[in-house]
Amino acid sequence: MTAVVSQQTALMRRHVDHHLARARAIGQASLLRGQIPLRPVLLSLARTLEKIHDRSGIAISVNAEDRLAFRGEQNDLEEMLGNLLDNACNWAQSRVTLQADSVSTAGAGGLQIRIIIDDDGPGIAPELRLAIFDRGRRGDETKPGSGLGLAIVRDIAALYGGHVEIGDASAGGLRAILSLPGARMADTDAA
């Protein structure tokens, strides 16, 4: 038992150290310099997670505007979405929906992208929704995990001036809403 605890502690420490170092490096660079087309990233992650969760038979549907782009680093976008999608797939009964659209925010940096991830799983009690963003905290200790995924999502989103929130999905499960700085690509760039 002591060896397992030591292993898990070392794993969590590596995750935390990696992301803290990354956050420091990003903080020194211009965060909003890149424009990453959003739809290809969403489709790629959906395909990957469907393969990972193949035995569960989870289907992921993607609905996103073609011209939306994330203003930031692709690795950060993939890290945030990968954590949120993996959580949704872990708890879903049969389906996860992923929707991305834009929201104009006057005085808050212009265009924002809003990515909504819904699952048809059991959801989570409202009193746990803020606590699950704490490092090492999980909503259910019976499933494997480090309790770092949502903290990482929250911290990376905050670096970009964005945020993540949890609510109820229309299918009865959990809804995660990730809001980040966005842009619209020119028609010639959207392919």
Secondary structure, DSSP 8 states (H G I E B T S, - for coil): -HHHHHHHHHHHHHHHHHHHHHHHHHHHS-TT---EEHHHHHHHHHHHHHHHTGGGT-EEEEEE-TTEEESS-HHHHHHHHHHHHHHHHHH-SSEEEEEEEEEEETTTTEEEEEEEEEE-S----GGGTTGGGSTT--S-TTS---S-HHHHHHHHHHHTT-EEEEEE-TTSSEEEEEEEEEEE--TTT--
